C-alpha cells in the first residue's frame, strides 16, 4: 500500500440509498440506479468505516481487530474497489488500480484456511425491476418481479403475495 492510499479517508454514499442489516450482512438498495447490493460481513464493515475521517490504514487495523485475524490492507482495498465500482462511495478511492488487486492474490495472502474465503469482501448486485414490471410480472430486461400486499402497515412480503412472469435472464427482483 502506498502512502497516498494509506491516508485516504473514503466516505460512504448515503443519498438515495435504503440500507437494511440482515444477519451481519447489508442489503443496500440504490434508488437512483435501481440496483440492490448485498454486502457480505467484511464488505459491510468496510462500508460502515467509510465516514470520511477513518483512513485506509485505520480501517485495516479495525477490521483485523473485529474479525480476530491479522489482515493486510489488500482486503480493505478490494472492498473499497468494489464499493467504488458500485457507486456506494461519495468518490472512488483514486489511488486504487484494479489491475493491482487480484482476488486470488488477496486470498493467497489470507492463507489457505476455511476462514480466508469468509473474510474476502464480496458484493452481489442485481438490477431491480421497474414498478410497472414488478406489478405485471413481465419485463423487457429478462427479470421476473414479485409483488405482494402486506397487512398491518409493515413492509415486506408478509400477508398475501403472488409471483408471476417469466425470466430469460435468471435474475429476480422484488417490491413490497
N, C-alpha and C positions, 0 to 999 in steps of 0.2 A: 504494500500500500504506500502510495507516495504521500508527501506532506500535505498537498492540496486536498486530496481525498480524505485524509485523516482528520482534517479540520473543518470539513463541510458539515453544515447543520441543516439537513433536509427538513422540509415541513410538509406534513400530510395535507392533502387537499381535503376540504370539509364542505364546500358548497356543492349543492345538487347531489349529495350522497346520503343514502339511508344505510345505517350500519346496525347489524344485529349479531350478537355473540351467540354461538351455538357450540357447546362442549369444547371450549378453548380455541375454536376457530372463529373467523369473522366472515359474515356474509355481507358484502358491500354492493349495494345497487347504485349504479351511476345513472341518475335520471337523465342527464344531458346526453349521454351516449347510448342509453337504453341497453346497458350491459350489466350483468351480475357477475361478481367476482367472489370466489371462495378462497380465503387466505388460510393456509394451514397455521398451526400454532406458532411456528417460527416466523413466518411472514407477517402474521398478525402482531406479534410482539414488536418486530422491527417497525411496522407501520405506526404503532402506538408511540414508539420512541421518537418519531419524526415530529417534534414540537417546534422546530426552528431554533432551538437552543442547545440540543444534545448533538455532540459531534459523532462522527462515524466511529472513532476510537472509543468513545464512551459507550456507544451502543454495543460495540463488540464486547467490552468488559461486562456490561449489564446483562447481555444475553447469556454469556458464559456462566455468570453467577446464577441466573434464574434457572437454567437448564442443568446446572451442575456438571458442566463439561468445559474443557479447555478448547476454545474455538478460535480460529483465525478470522481476520477481518473479511476474508473471502465470502463467508456465509452471509454476513451483513451486506456486502457489496452485491451479491447475487440477488438478495431480497430487494435492495434499493433499485437495482437494474430492472427487475420485473415490475416493481411498483411504478417506476417511471414509464416503462413501456405501456402500462395500462392507464396512464394519466391519473394515478392516485396520489401523486406528489404535486405540490404547487409548481415546482420546477424540477426537471430531472437533474440528478447529480451530474454536473458537466464533465467531470474527470473520468467517468466510467467508460471504458472501452469494452463493448460487449464481446469482442473477439478475445479479449484478455481473460475473460471469465468463462470457463467451461464448467458445466455441472459435473462432468466426470472428474475434472481436476479437484473441484471442491469436495466431492465425495471421497476421493482418494486422500485428501488432506484430513478429512474427518476420521479416517481409519475404516477398516473392514469390520465394522460391528453392526449389529442389528439396529442400534440406536442411530447410526450415521444417516440412514435413509429418513428417519423420522425428524432429524434436525435440519434436513435440507429444506430451504424455503420453497414452497410451492403455491402458485396461484392458478386456480382453474377459472376460466371465464366463459360466459356464453351470452349470446345476444338474446334479449328479451323480446317477445313478440309485441306488436303494437296492440293497443286496447281493442281495436276492432278485430284483429286476427285472433286474439285470445278469447273474445266472446263468441266468435263464429266457429272457432276450431280449425280455421284454414289460414294459410299464409302463403305468400309468394316466395318466401325465403326458405321453404322446406322445414319449417318448425311447426310443432303442434302446440296448442295452447290448452291450459287447464283453467277452467273458470269455476267459480263456486259462490255460494252465498254463506253468510255466517250470521247466526242469531246471537243476540246479546251484546251487540256493539263491539265485538272484538274482531280483529283482522286475522286472516289466516285461511286455513282450509277446513275449519270445523263446520258443522252443520251439513247441509246438503250440497254435494258438489258433483259435477259431471265433467267428463272428459270426452272430447270428440275431435275428429280431424285425422289427417294423415300426415306422415312425416317422411320426407325424402332425405333429409339431412341428418336424422338421428338426434336432433337437439330438441329438448323440450323447454318450454317456458311456463310462467305462472303469473297469475294475478289474483288478488284477494279481494 
